[in-house]
Amino acid sequence: MRPLVLCDFDGTIITRDSCVELSSLWARGIDWEALEEEWQMGTRSTAEVARRILDSVETPLSVILDHLQTIPLRSGFPEFVAHCASAKIPLLVVSDGYEVIIRRILAAGRFDLPLYANILYQDGPRLAADFPHASPRCTRCGCCKKTILERLRHNPGPHPRPVILIGDGRSDTCAAALADTVFACGRLPQLCQEAGISYTGFSDFFDLIRHPAFSKTRSA
């Protein structure tokens, strides 16, 4: 059975974190770096941090999107998308970032991939967010990748499907504990080591294309 691939976006598909960039460029009158650190430590949720930061942003969403769409893709991502398509490996984007930003960046590269993420929108003079993929079992992340993995693993059919997770940070750790195979960059290798989760490190998507987890499925 071909695996299902769940891939993080910020810091994974793109080389920088679009939420951090949004905060650093447009948040005003708050210590957004302290809020980010509190999120990393687990003392503040995604929703709480997002609302604090977005309340401080006065720049229109259209201006923000025009800038953020220029963040570069990680090397090899276009080739990786093509590889998965040719091998009939489902590739989905799962992110604790914002859908509208992700879709703008993916559209710039002419990628049309299934996406699970948080919602960002213009609400009068300010920005606002909704979290349709949050889990009542956990108040940490706005988009619960663990819940998404659990649901998709068993859909369709009665037999669980193998899942490959590709990620770079804190929002990937719960899903990484359940995935059959984990590819990690950024902070995720350290987090996996601390949690006793097996993983394979990678630098770019060419590393993944060459890995047996993907090359074997091409001939399956």
TASUL-V300680 format. One record per pair of residues at least 4 apart in sequence whose ideal C-beta (glycine too) atoms are under 7 Angstrom apart, sorted by sequence separation. I is the first residue (numbers start at 0). J is the second residue. D is the distance in whole Angstrom. If there is no record, write none. Layout:
# TASUL-V300680
i = [I,I]
j = [J,J]
d = [D,D]
This chain:
# TASUL-V300680
i = [7,8,9,13,16,17,18,19,20,21,22,30,31,32,33,34,35,36,43,44,45,46,47,48,49,50,52,58,60,61,62,63,64,72,75,76,77,78,79,80,81,82,96,97,98,99,100,101,102,103,122,143,144,145,146,147,148,150,167,171,172,174,183,186,187,188,189,190,202,204,205,206,210,211,213,215,6,8,10,15,26,37,38,43,58,83,96,105,121,122,166,183,191,201,208,209,6,10,37,137,153,175,201,207,9,38,83,94,105,119,120,152,164,191,9,133,152,183,9,22,34,92,119,134,166,38,80,118,132,133,152,164,181,188,117,118,130,132,164,199,102,130,134,188,101,117,118,34,148,164,101,132,163,181,183,19,98,162,163,171,175,181,182,184,34,115,162,163,164,165,166,167,168,169,181,182,183,184,34,98,161,167,168,172,176,181,97,98,100,167,168,182,92,96,97,98,99,167,176,31,91,92,96,166,169,175,29,90,91,92,93,94,95,97,172,29,175,91,117,117,182,26,29,116,144,148,28,115,144,27,145,149,26,144,145,148,22,26,27,80,140,144,148,25,77,115,145,180,25,67,70,64,68,64,68,72,67,25,64,68,21,95,21,95,20,95,94,93,163,17,20,45,93,17,93,15,14,13,14,13,13,14,12,13,12,60,11,59,12,60,57,56,56,54,53,53,53,53,95,18,50,4,17,49,12,17,4,6,8,46,4,9,1,2,3,4,5,6,7,8,1,4,7,9,5,8,13,49,8,44,45,44,45,46,45,41,79,78,82,78,75,76,79,88,74,75,79,39,73,74,75,78,86,73,74,82,86,75,5,5,3,11,11,11,3,5,10,2,7,10,2,3,4,5,6,7,0,2,7,0,2,4,7,5,11,10,2,1,1]
j = [11,12,13,17,20,21,22,23,24,25,26,34,35,36,37,38,39,40,47,48,49,50,51,52,53,54,56,62,64,65,66,67,68,76,79,80,81,82,83,84,85,86,100,101,102,103,104,105,106,107,126,147,148,149,150,151,152,154,171,175,176,178,187,190,191,192,193,194,206,208,209,210,214,215,217,219,11,13,15,20,31,42,43,48,63,88,101,110,126,127,171,188,196,206,213,214,12,16,43,143,159,181,207,213,16,45,90,101,112,126,127,159,171,198,17,141,160,191,18,31,43,101,128,143,175,48,90,128,142,143,162,174,191,198,128,129,141,143,175,210,114,142,146,200,114,130,131,48,162,178,116,147,178,196,198,35,114,178,179,187,191,197,198,200,51,132,179,180,181,182,183,184,185,186,198,199,200,201,52,116,179,185,186,190,194,199,116,117,119,186,187,201,112,116,117,118,119,187,196,52,112,113,117,187,190,196,51,112,113,114,115,116,117,119,194,52,198,115,141,142,207,52,55,142,170,174,55,142,171,55,173,177,55,173,174,177,52,56,57,110,170,174,178,56,108,147,177,212,58,100,104,99,103,100,104,108,104,63,103,107,63,140,67,141,67,142,142,142,212,67,70,95,144,70,147,70,70,70,71,71,72,73,72,73,73,121,73,121,76,126,124,125,126,125,125,126,127,128,170,96,128,83,96,128,92,100,88,90,92,130,89,94,87,88,89,90,91,92,93,94,88,91,94,96,93,96,104,141,101,138,139,139,140,141,141,139,204,204,208,205,203,204,207,216,203,204,208,169,203,204,205,208,216,204,205,213,217,208,144,148,151,165,166,167,160,162,167,160,165,168,161,162,163,164,165,166,160,162,167,161,163,165,171,174,184,185,216,216,219]
d = [4,5,6,7,6,6,7,6,6,6,5,7,6,6,6,7,6,6,5,7,6,6,6,6,6,6,7,5,6,7,7,6,6,5,6,6,7,6,6,6,6,6,6,7,6,6,7,6,6,7,7,7,6,6,6,6,6,6,7,5,7,6,4,6,6,6,6,6,6,6,6,7,7,5,7,7,6,7,7,6,4,5,5,5,6,4,6,4,6,4,3,5,4,4,6,7,6,5,4,6,6,5,6,6,4,7,4,6,6,6,6,5,6,4,5,6,5,6,6,4,6,6,5,4,7,5,7,6,4,6,6,5,7,6,6,4,4,6,5,7,7,7,5,5,6,5,6,5,6,4,6,7,7,6,4,7,6,5,7,6,6,7,7,7,6,5,5,5,5,5,6,5,5,7,4,5,6,6,7,4,4,3,5,5,6,7,6,7,7,7,6,5,5,6,5,6,5,5,6,6,7,7,7,5,7,5,6,6,4,5,5,4,7,4,6,7,7,7,4,5,6,5,5,6,7,5,6,6,6,5,4,7,5,7,5,6,5,6,7,6,5,4,7,5,7,5,6,5,5,5,7,7,5,7,5,6,7,6,5,5,6,5,7,6,6,5,6,7,6,5,7,6,5,6,6,5,7,5,5,7,6,6,6,7,6,5,7,7,6,6,7,7,5,6,7,4,6,6,4,5,7,6,6,5,7,5,6,6,5,6,7,6,6,6,5,5,6,6,6,4,5,7,6,5,5,6,6,7,5,5,7,6,5,5,4,6,4,7,5,7,5,5,6,6,4,3,6,6,6,7,4,6,5,6,7,7,4,7,7,6,6,6,6,5,5,6,4,7,6,6,4,5,5,5,4,4,6,6,6,6,5,7,6,7,7,5,7,5,6]
